[in-house]
Amino acid sequence: MTAGRSACAIATLAALAACGVAPYACIEDDQCVLGGRLGRCEPVGFCSYPDDACPSGARFSENADAPLAGRCVDAQTEGSSDGPPACGDAVVDGDEQCDDGNRRDGDGCNADCRPSGETRWSVTVAEGTAAAIASSATMVIAVGHDDDASVIVAVDAGGAPSWGALVQQGPGATRAARGVAIDGDDIWVVGEEDGPIDPRAWAQRLDATGMVVEPIAFDTPGDDRFVAVVPGPIAGGATLDGAWLRGLGDSTFEHLVPAVELRALTGRDDGVVAALLVGDPTVRVFAPGGALAATFPVTLPAAETIALARDGDVVIADPVTVVRTGVDGTLRWSASFAADVRIASVLEHEGDVRVAGTRGADGDARPWIARLAADGSLLFEHTLADEPPTEIAAAVARDDGSLVLVGTSAATMRLVAVER
């Protein structure tokens, strides 16, 4: 190998074009980053990246050596029998905890040959009852209530406190936080409180340090409570007349559905919002800006949570069953779990459906998660048996594929982060 070729073999990807050669050698996994994706430095000394089209779940970079460039990684190219253990060869050896014969994350055995859904970190953050959770690139926000006060807490990506718990009482002493959303640089929290005369909905905008920037109270008679908020920001709640959706801040979104109750609210990054209504069980989907785009009946009368898929489908769940439908209500698939499961949250993430909740008898139930493929087939389910008894309230997916759950454990709010 020439001196120029050797120098380019250890160059960064950005420098390859200037070098005029394709092969890019690696020693450590952190040298394999392409388009924001983290890859793996294979034992043969070249980078691979996740690719579901490959049986192994990984494909060599186009910048690998010519015989390997663009090829699917297989057991023959990962290593030899007298070399280091080869994750993805269907043989559990070395320090591997599992090996299902591929290099996919989130299918029960991850690309590093560790089980999917293992606890990454867990922490008790405050006294109180958990209600909702939201996540940004740098922090996780959880809300709930303790006796008569709302509770708002923030931790960083590793579970360490970002700022102390905010405990707030309303003017009539009783206040509860029910929903939280992160919208750009703003954190929006909504809930219900005792007003000077009647119960009322409240909302507030916080900055990234936890400082209250804008408090809002709704004193119109019958504006009883908010139960959820999504980026927009759009809050959902109840009035004496029915389910109430309305924008906060600069948002002009407003919609009233008479004679029904809002059970859950969800939104996508593109501004599409969906509401799960009970009383007359329906789902209503709204286009960005608030125009009604679709309405269809719910096939699960006891449905409690909802998610929007990137392809336009809707995912809803009752305590033990998840269904996926088109926006016209056409059933795509249905998946049911054991009778001792209580589903609290469904999310569509990376094309799959993530499910979080609790499993076990009352008083001794533990956090539980599952992952379903786009076709509804079960990829894995896992009970976090090492966690204390916890009633999960909600979950959020982070950009790195991990899931963070919030729940109530022995009258405290607890966060649990699990691997993808």
N, C-alpha and C positions, 0 to 999 in steps of 0.2 A: 504494500500500500504506500502511495506517495505521501510526502509530508503534508501537501495540501489536502489530500483526501482524509488523512488522519485528523487534521484540524477540524474539518467539516463534520467528521463523525461525532464529535463532541460539541458541535455548535448548537445554538438554539434553532428552533424551527424557522424563526423569522430570518435567520441568517443563511438558510440553505440556498435560497435563490441566488444570493450573491456568491456563494461558494460554487454554484454550478454543478453540484452532485446531489443525488437523492438520499443515500443511506444516512440515517440518523441513529447513532448508537446510544444506549442508555445504560445506567447502572442502578438507579433508584427510581421508584414509582413516581416521585414528585417531579422527575424530568419529563414525564409524559402528560402534558396538558395541551389540548388542542381545541380551540374554539370554546374554551371554558369547561370542557369535559376532562375529567381526570381519568387517565388510562392506567396501564400496568406495564412495568418493565419486565418482559418475559425472560426466562432463563437464557434464551439464545441471544439476549442483548439488544432487542428492539422493542418498540412500544406497540401495544395493542389497545383498542378502545372498544367499549360495549357495542354490540351489534346483534340484535335479536334474529337477524336473518341467518346467523351462523349457529350450527348445532351446539357449539361451545359457548355461545353468547358473546364472543369477542373476535375482532378482526385486526390483523396487523395494519399499521399505518401504511399509507402509500409511500412514506419516507423510509420504510424498512429496506433491508437488502433485497435485491431483485428477486430471488426465489420466493421470498416471503411477502413482499409488498402487496397489500390488498387482499391477502389470503385469510381465510378463517383460521383461527388458532385451533390446533387440535393437540391431542396427547403426544403425538410424535414430535411436534415442534416445540412443545412446552419444556421438555427436558428428558433426560434418559433415566433408566432405572437406577444407575449408580450416582445420579446427580441429586439435587434438592427435590423435595416432594413437589409434584406437579398438581396444583389445584385445578380441578376440572377433568381429571382422568378417571373419575368414578371409583377411586381407591382412597380410603381414608388412611393417611399416613403422616408421619411427622407430627407437627403441632396442629394439623387440621382437625376441626371439630365435626365436619361433614364434607361430603364430596358427592354431588349429584350428577357428575359427568358433564357439567357445563359451567360457564363463567358468567351467569346472569345474577343480578341482584334482585331480591324481592320475590324469589320463587321457592322459598323455604331454606335454601342454602345459598349464601351470597357468593360474590366473585372472589372473596378472600377465604372461602371455605369455613365461614362461621355462620351459624343459623340466622335466618332472617328474623327480625322482630326482637332481637335481644335488647335488654335495657342498656342505653347509652349513659344516662344519668337520671337521677330522681332527687327531688328536694321538696321539703315542706316549706311553704312560703308565707303562710299567715294563718291566723285563726279564722274560721268562717266556713261557709258553704259555697262551693264552686259553681259557676254558671256558664262561663264562656271563655274563649281563648282566641288570640290572633297572633300573627307572627310577621316580622319583617326580616331583612337580611341580617340584622344585628341584634334583635331582641325578640322576646316572647312576652306578651301581655296577657294576664289572666284577671278575671273579675268575678266577684261574688258578693256575699253579704255576711255580716257577723252580727247577730241579734238585730239591732235597729239601724245599722250603719252599712254603707256600701264599702267594698274592699277592692282596691286596684293594686296589682303588683306587677313588677317587671323584672325579668332576668335576662342575662345575655345568652349567647348561643350555647354556652357550656353549663348553664343553670345557675351561675353566680348572680346575686342581686345587682340590678342596674340602678334602681333607686328603691327606697324603703316603701313599705306598704302605705297606701293612702286610705285612711279610714275617714269617711265623711257621713255626717248626719244631715238630713233635710230640715227645713224650717219647722216641720211638724214632728221632728224627732226620728221618724221612721223613713229609711231610704234603703233601696236594694239595687245593685247593679245587675243587669240581665244580659247585656250584649256589649261586644267590643269589636272595633274594626280599625285597621290602620289604613289611612288614605293619604298617600304621599308622605309628607312630614308630620301629618296630624294623627293623633290617636283620638277616636271618638268612643265615648262610653255612654250607654243609655240604660234606663231602668224606670223604676216607679218610686214614688215617695208620697208621704202625707203632706198635702199642701195646707195653706191657711184655712181652707174650708173643706175641700174634698181631696181624695187621692188624685194624683196627677202624674203625667209622664215628665221625665226630665232627661236632659242630655248635656254633655259637656265635651269640649275640645281641649286636649292636652298637647303639650309639645313633647319632644323626645326625652326631656328631663323630668317629666311628670308634673310640670307646672300647668295649672288650669288657665287656659287662655280665654275660653269662652263658655260660660255657664248658660244654659237655656232651660227655662221652666215653661210648661204649657198649662195655662190656667183656664182654658176654655172648659166649661162644665162638660163632663163626660169623657174628657181625654184622660183615661184612667192610667195607662201604662205603656211603656215600650218594652218589648220582649227580645228584640234583636236589632242589629245594625250591620250593614254591609258597606264596602267601599262605594263611594259616590259623592258624599255619604248618604245612604237611605236607611231610615229607621222604620221598623214595623211594630205595630202594637194594637191596642184595642181602644175603642170608644163605646159609648152606649149604643151606637148605631151599627157597629160591625168592625171588620178588620181595617186598619188604618196604615197606609204606607205614605211616608212623606220625606222629602229631602231635608237635609240639614246644611248649614253653611250656605254656600252659593247654589246648591242644588234646588231646582224648581219642581222636582218629582213630587206628585201627590196623587193618591188613588184611594178611594174608599169602596170597600166591598160590603154591602149591607148584609146584616143578619148572619154573619159567619165569624169565626174566630181564627186569628193567625196562629198557626202552630210552629212554623219555622220559615226562615228567610235565607236565601243564598244568592250570591252574585258572582259574576266572572269578571276578569280583568278588562274585558271589552265593554263593560257596562250593562250586560244582560242581567236581569234579576228575575228570580222565580220565588213565588210565595206558595207555601203549603197551607191550605185552609181546611178547617174542620167545621162541622155543623152541616154543611153541604159539601162533602169532601171533594175538593178540586185542587188542581195546580194551575196557577196563572203565571205566565211567562211574559215579561215586559222587555221590549227593545230598549237600547240606550236612549235616554231622554224621557222614557215613561210610557210610550205607546204600548197598548196591550197587543201582544204578538200571538198568544195562543192560550186556550183554556181547555182543560180536559179533566174528566173524572178520575179520582184516585182509586186504584184497584186494591189498596190496603186501607181499610177503614180506620185502623189504629195507627196509621203512619205518624211518625214523630220527627223525622229529619229528612233533609232534601239536599241534593247537590246537582250542579249543572256540569255536563260533560262538554269537552271541547268541540265534539262533533255535533252539538245541539241537542243530544239526548238528555233526559232527566233521570236521576237516580233517587229513589225514595226508599225508606226503610221503616218498618215497625220494630218492636223489640227483638224479633228473631228472624225476620225475612227482609231481603233486599231485592228490589225489582228495578229493572232498567226499561224505560219506555222512550218512544219517539215523542216529539212535541205534539203529536196528534193523539197521544195516549196508547199507541200500538205497543204491545208488550214485546220487548226484545228477549228478556230472560228473567228468571226468578231463581233466587238461591236462599235456602233456609238453613239455619244453624240449630244447635241443640236447645232444648227447652229452658236450660238454665242460663242462657245468654240473654243479656239486655243491651241491645244496640243503642248507643247514644249519639253516634255521629257517622256519616258517610261522606267520603271525599272522592272526587275523580282526580287522579294524579298520574302523570306519565302514561296515560292511556288505560291504566288499571283503576279499579275501585278499591279504596282503602276503607276499612270498617273498624270502628273502635267502640268499646263498651266495657261491660263487666260480665264475668262469668262466675257462677257459684251460688251457694245458698245465701239468703239475706243474712247480713252480719258477718259473713266470711267470704264475700265475693272479691275476686281479684281483677285487676285490669286485664283486658283481653283485646287482641287485635286480629284482623284477618285481611287477606288481600285476594281480590278476585280479578281474573284476567278480563279483557274487554268483552269476551264471549260469555262471561259469567262463571267460568270454571274456577275452582278453588286452587290458588297457588300455595297458600299456607294459612294456618291459624295458630295462634300462640297465646297461652295464658301466662301472665307474668307472676308465677307462683311465689317468687321471692319478694314481691311487693306486699306491704301490709294490706289488709282489707280496705278497698277503696271503691267508691261508687263514682264511675267516670261520668262527667257531664258533657264534655266536648273534646274535640281534637283538631289539630291543624297540621298540614304538611309543610315542611320547610323545603327550601330550594335544593338542598343536598339529598332529598329523598327521605330523610328521617321524619318521624311522626312525633308530635308532642301532645300528650293527653293531660287534661286537667280534671281532677276529681276531688271528692271529699273523703277524708280518712280521719276518723276519730275527731270530728268537729274542726278539722284543719283543711286548708286548701293545699293540694299536693300536685306537683308537676312531674310527669314521667316522660322522658324522651327515649324512643326506641329506634333501632336501626331499620333501614328500608326493608 
